[in-house]
Amino acid sequence: MGSKKVTLGLIPKIIIGIIIGVLIGKTCPSVFIRIFVTFSSIFGNFLGFIIPLLILGFVTAGIAELGTGAGKLLGITVAIAYGFTLISGFFSYGVGKTLLPSIITADTAKNIASSAKDLEPFFKVEMPPIMGVMSALILAFLLGLGIAAINSKPLRKIAEDFQAIITKVIESVIIPLLPIHIVGIFGNMAYTGQVSTVFSVFWKVFLIIICCHFIILLFQFAISCSISKKNLFKCLKLQVPGYLTALGTQSSAATIPINIQCSENMGTSKGIREFVIPLCATTHMSGSTITLSMCAMAVMMLNGMPVNLGAFSGFIAMLGISIVAAPGVPGGAVMASLGVLESILGFTKPMLALMIALYIAQDSFGTACNVSGDQAVAMIVDKIQDSSESISVNVDA
């Protein structure tokens, strides 16, 4: 009887990478640590190169695909999903501005700034991106909207194939090498003495994020159950299998079949649930937006950067668009957000690397919040569709 092969998921690998990095940084000579720092430098430059291509791959195909939906129903669904995403982002900002200053004080930021100088890589390999992040976003919008407008099947196929190539790069190159990159980042942080400060801050930030997820889910279900005249607590209970599945798979796309079953149990009509749930798996990002916004604020405060509503308004607005179609890949949301973090909030490569580690370490909770919120969107759309059909029947009569 053959032994069953055991494979570690991405989160355990990231955690192991963090532990190894801390141990190496605290116990090994600087020459050895610099090997991993050199790898992180090369890998970080590769990420910088791939970000515009990632935006082109995901956003172009995502918008082009949206253009093939069921007209008015598509518009209503996307508008509600994006509205929930914006509300979640600004809610996260408000909570962060209220609570984070008591966790990340001026002394905390000073400890990071006064730490020993970062180790330098042995050598650098420059990989300049083929275009800027904003250029990639604008081009992705033009291409996606253009393909949808002219309804070109060959161009849509090219966009989907390019997205598949970028997805393959993430799954076969970036994700497997990410734990080694994390070893280099945390090895450097441990060597400079920053790691204890970061750990002391982010376990508290994670607790705040998870609480925000539950609050926003309660808000979304309260709105949808009120509109659809359903029992709030019964619907929340029926969503538990979908939430737990997303928690385990760390993928919105992989949770679609279970989520459709949950939607059926809640009484959402067949046509609506089979249209809205798969669509929202790539367009509704409440949980990811909360996590990314809160982590971004914390990283900025740790680095002594100002956090203001003006910059974050643009960040939250663009985030809901730039991560369209990304959640099908574990860690895809944070990868797709790197360009916005860099262009709008001014993140440096070390800050982006820290964001990746922090986000992926609890990505499952963001994904579970995303897919559970999809049910709220489906219930609202179902009620709107039912109301419009009733009006149509009355007018015809």
C-alpha positions in Angstrom: 0.0 0.0 0.0 1.7 3.2 -1.2 2.2 6.1 1.3 0.1 9.2 0.6 2.2 12.2 -0.3 1.8 15.1 2.1 2.0 18.6 0.6 2.2 21.8 2.6 0.0 24.7 1.7 1.2 28.2 1.0 0.4 29.5 4.5 2.5 26.8 6.3 5.4 27.4 3.9 5.2 31.2 4.6 5.2 30.6 8.4 8.1 28.2 8.1 10.0 30.7 5.9 9.4 33.4 8.6 10.7 31.1 11.4 13.8 30.0 9.4 14.5 33.7 8.5 14.3 34.8 12.1 16.5 31.9 13.2 19.1 32.6 10.5 19.1 36.3 11.2 19.7 35.8 14.9 22.2 33.0 14.8 24.1 33.0 11.5 27.0 35.3 10.3 26.1 38.2 8.0 27.9 36.6 5.0 25.4 33.6 5.1 22.4 35.9 5.6 23.5 38.0 2.6 23.0 34.9 0.4 19.2 35.1 1.1 19.3 38.9 1.0 20.8 38.6 -2.5 18.0 36.2 -3.6 15.4 38.5 -2.1 16.9 41.5 -4.0 16.7 39.6 -7.4 13.2 38.2 -6.6 12.0 41.7 -5.6 13.2 43.2 -8.8 11.4 40.4 -10.7 8.2 41.2 -8.9 8.7 44.9 -9.9 9.1 43.7 -13.5 6.0 41.4 -13.4 3.6 43.9 -11.7 2.6 45.8 -14.9 2.2 42.5 -16.8 0.1 41.1 -13.9 -2.2 44.2 -14.1 -2.6 43.8 -17.8 -3.3 40.0 -17.5 -5.8 40.2 -14.7 -7.6 43.5 -15.3 -7.9 43.2 -19.1 -9.3 39.7 -19.1 -11.5 40.5 -16.1 -13.1 43.6 -17.7 -13.5 41.9 -21.1 -15.3 39.0 -19.4 -17.6 41.3 -17.5 -18.7 42.8 -20.8 -20.3 39.4 -21.9 -22.7 39.3 -18.9 -26.4 39.7 -18.9 -26.6 43.5 -19.4 -28.6 45.2 -16.7 -28.2 42.2 -14.2 -24.4 42.4 -14.7 -24.4 46.2 -14.0 -26.5 45.8 -10.8 -24.3 43.0 -9.5 -21.0 44.7 -10.2 -22.3 48.0 -8.7 -23.4 46.3 -5.5 -20.2 44.3 -5.2 -18.0 47.3 -5.8 -20.1 49.4 -3.4 -19.6 46.8 -0.6 -15.9 46.7 -1.4 -15.7 50.5 -1.1 -17.6 50.5 2.2 -15.3 47.8 3.5 -12.2 49.8 2.6 -13.3 53.0 4.2 -14.6 51.1 7.2 -11.1 49.5 7.5 -9.5 53.0 7.2 -11.7 54.4 9.9 -11.0 51.5 12.3 -7.2 51.7 11.5 -7.0 55.5 12.1 -8.8 55.0 15.4 -7.0 51.9 16.8 -3.6 51.7 15.1 -2.0 54.8 16.6 -2.4 53.2 20.1 -0.5 50.1 18.8 2.0 51.8 16.5 3.3 54.7 18.5 6.0 57.2 17.5 8.5 55.2 19.7 7.6 52.0 17.8 8.4 53.7 14.4 11.5 55.2 16.0 12.7 51.7 17.0 12.3 50.6 13.3 14.2 53.7 12.1 17.0 53.4 14.6 17.7 49.7 13.9 21.0 48.5 12.5 21.5 49.1 8.8 20.0 46.5 6.4 22.4 44.0 4.9 23.2 44.6 1.3 23.1 41.9 -1.4 26.3 40.6 -2.9 25.2 41.8 -6.3 22.0 43.3 -7.9 20.2 42.3 -11.2 18.2 45.2 -12.5 14.9 44.3 -14.1 13.2 47.5 -15.2 9.4 47.1 -16.0 8.3 47.6 -19.5 5.9 50.3 -18.4 4.7 52.1 -15.3 1.9 50.9 -13.1 -0.6 53.6 -14.1 0.2 53.1 -17.7 -0.5 49.4 -17.3 -3.8 50.2 -15.5 -5.0 52.6 -18.2 -4.0 50.3 -21.0 -5.7 47.4 -19.3 -8.9 49.4 -19.0 -8.8 50.5 -22.6 -8.2 47.0 -23.9 -10.7 45.4 -21.6 -13.5 47.9 -22.3 -12.6 47.8 -26.0 -12.7 44.0 -26.3 -16.1 44.1 -24.5 -17.5 46.9 -26.7 -16.6 45.3 -30.0 -17.3 41.8 -28.7 -14.2 40.4 -30.3 -13.8 36.7 -29.6 -10.2 36.4 -30.9 -9.0 39.4 -28.8 -10.9 38.0 -25.7 -9.1 34.7 -26.3 -5.8 36.5 -26.4 -6.6 38.3 -23.2 -7.6 35.1 -21.5 -4.5 33.2 -22.7 -2.3 36.1 -21.5 -4.0 35.9 -18.1 -3.4 32.2 -18.1 0.3 32.8 -18.7 0.5 35.3 -15.9 -1.4 32.9 -13.6 1.1 30.2 -14.5 4.0 32.5 -13.7 2.4 33.2 -10.2 1.7 29.5 -9.6 4.9 28.0 -10.9 7.5 30.7 -10.2 6.4 33.4 -7.7 4.5 31.2 -5.2 7.1 28.4 -5.0 10.0 30.9 -4.5 8.0 33.2 -2.2 9.0 31.3 1.0 12.7 31.7 0.2 12.1 35.4 -0.5 10.4 35.6 3.0 13.5 33.9 4.5 15.7 36.7 3.1 13.3 39.5 4.3 12.9 38.2 7.8 16.5 37.2 8.1 17.5 40.8 7.3 14.9 42.1 9.8 16.1 39.7 12.5 19.7 40.7 11.9 18.8 44.4 12.2 16.6 43.9 15.3 13.4 45.0 13.6 11.6 41.7 13.7 10.5 41.7 17.4 8.9 45.1 16.9 7.1 43.9 13.8 5.8 40.8 15.5 4.7 42.7 18.6 2.6 45.0 16.3 1.1 42.6 13.7 -0.5 40.0 15.9 -2.7 42.8 17.3 -3.3 44.1 13.8 -4.4 40.6 12.7 -6.9 40.4 15.5 -8.4 43.8 14.5 -8.6 42.7 10.8 -10.5 39.4 11.7 -12.9 41.4 13.9 -13.5 43.8 11.0 -14.2 40.9 8.7 -17.0 39.6 11.0 -18.4 43.1 11.5 -18.6 43.8 7.8 -20.2 40.4 7.1 -22.8 41.1 9.8 -23.4 44.5 8.1 -23.7 43.0 4.6 -26.1 40.2 5.7 -28.2 42.6 7.8 -28.7 44.8 4.7 -29.4 41.9 2.4 -31.7 40.0 4.8 -33.6 43.3 5.5 -34.1 43.8 1.8 -35.0 40.2 1.0 -37.1 39.7 4.2 -35.0 36.7 5.4 -33.9 35.7 8.8 -30.4 37.1 9.5 -29.2 34.5 11.9 -30.5 31.6 9.8 -28.7 32.9 6.7 -25.4 33.4 8.7 -25.7 29.8 9.9 -26.3 28.5 6.4 -23.2 30.3 5.1 -20.9 28.5 7.6 -19.9 25.7 5.1 -19.0 28.3 2.5 -16.9 30.3 5.0 -15.1 27.2 6.2 -14.4 25.9 2.7 -12.9 29.3 1.7 -10.9 29.3 4.9 -9.4 25.9 3.9 -9.0 26.4 0.1 -7.8 30.0 0.3 -9.4 30.5 -3.1 -12.7 32.2 -4.1 -12.9 30.2 -7.3 -12.5 26.9 -5.6 -15.3 27.7 -3.2 -17.9 28.5 -5.9 -19.7 25.1 -5.9 -20.1 25.1 -2.1 -21.2 28.7 -2.1 -23.8 28.1 -4.8 -25.2 25.3 -2.5 -25.3 27.7 0.4 -27.1 30.2 -1.8 -29.7 27.5 -2.7 -30.3 26.7 0.9 -31.0 30.4 1.6 -33.7 30.4 -1.1 -31.9 32.5 -3.7 -33.4 31.7 -7.2 -31.5 29.3 -9.4 -30.7 31.8 -12.3 -29.5 34.5 -9.9 -27.3 32.3 -7.7 -25.6 30.6 -10.8 -24.9 34.0 -12.3 -24.0 36.2 -9.3 -21.9 33.8 -7.1 -19.3 33.0 -9.8 -19.3 36.6 -10.9 -18.8 37.9 -7.4 -15.9 35.4 -6.8 -13.9 37.7 -9.0 -15.5 41.1 -8.4 -16.5 41.3 -4.7 -13.4 42.0 -2.5 -14.6 43.2 0.8 -12.4 40.9 2.9 -9.3 41.4 0.8 -9.8 45.2 0.8 -10.1 45.3 4.6 -6.9 43.2 5.0 -4.9 45.1 2.4 -5.9 48.5 3.7 -5.2 47.7 7.4 -1.9 46.0 6.7 -0.9 48.9 4.4 -1.7 51.5 7.1 0.3 49.5 9.7 3.3 49.2 7.4 3.2 52.9 6.6 3.0 53.8 10.3 5.9 51.5 11.1 8.0 53.3 8.5 6.9 56.8 9.7 4.9 57.6 6.6 1.8 59.8 6.9 -1.6 58.1 6.5 -4.2 60.5 5.1 -7.7 60.0 3.7 -6.8 61.6 0.3 -4.2 59.0 -0.6 -6.2 56.1 0.8 -9.4 57.1 -1.0 -7.6 56.7 -4.3 -6.0 53.5 -3.1 -9.3 51.9 -2.0 -11.0 53.0 -5.2 -8.3 51.5 -7.4 -7.9 48.4 -5.2 -11.4 47.2 -5.9 -10.6 47.3 -9.6 -7.0 46.2 -9.8 -7.6 42.9 -8.0 -10.5 41.9 -10.3 -10.1 38.2 -11.2 -7.0 37.8 -8.9 -8.5 35.8 -6.1 -8.6 32.6 -8.2 -4.9 32.3 -7.3 -3.9 31.9 -3.6 -2.2 35.2 -2.7 -3.4 36.7 -6.0 -5.1 39.7 -4.4 -1.9 41.0 -2.7 0.1 40.3 -5.9 -2.4 42.3 -8.0 -2.4 45.1 -5.4 1.4 45.7 -5.4 1.2 48.2 -8.3 -1.4 50.3 -6.5 0.6 50.2 -3.2 3.7 51.4 -5.1 2.1 54.0 -7.3 -0.5 55.6 -4.9 0.9 55.0 -1.4 4.6 55.1 -2.3 5.6 51.7 -1.0 9.3 50.7 -1.5 10.4 47.1 -2.4 11.1 46.1 1.3 7.6 47.4 2.3 6.0 45.5 -0.6 7.8 42.3 0.5 6.5 42.8 4.1 3.0 43.3 2.8 3.1 40.1 0.9 4.2 38.1 3.9 1.7 39.8 6.3 -1.2 39.4 3.8 -0.6 35.8 2.8 -0.1 34.7 6.5 -3.9 35.3 7.0 -5.2 35.4 3.4 -7.7 32.6 4.2 -9.8 34.9 6.5 -10.0 37.6 3.8 -11.1 35.0 1.2 -13.7 33.6 3.5 -15.0 37.1 4.1 -15.1 37.8 0.3 -17.1 34.7 -0.6 -19.5 34.9 2.4 -20.3 38.5 1.4 -21.1 37.2 -2.1 -24.3 35.7 -0.6 -25.4 39.2 0.5 -24.9 40.5 -3.0 -26.9 37.6 -4.5 -29.8 38.1 -2.1 -30.0 41.8 -3.0 -29.8 41.1 -6.7 -32.4 38.4 -6.4 -34.8 40.8 -4.7 -34.2 43.5 -7.3 -34.7 41.1 -10.1 -37.9 39.7 -8.5 -39.3 43.2 -8.0 -38.5 44.3 -11.6 -40.2 41.2 -13.0 -43.3 41.9 -10.8 -43.5 45.5 -12.1 -43.1 44.2 -15.7 -45.9 41.7 -15.2 -48.2 44.4 -13.7 -47.4 46.8 -16.6 -48.1 44.1 -19.2 -51.4 43.2 -17.5 
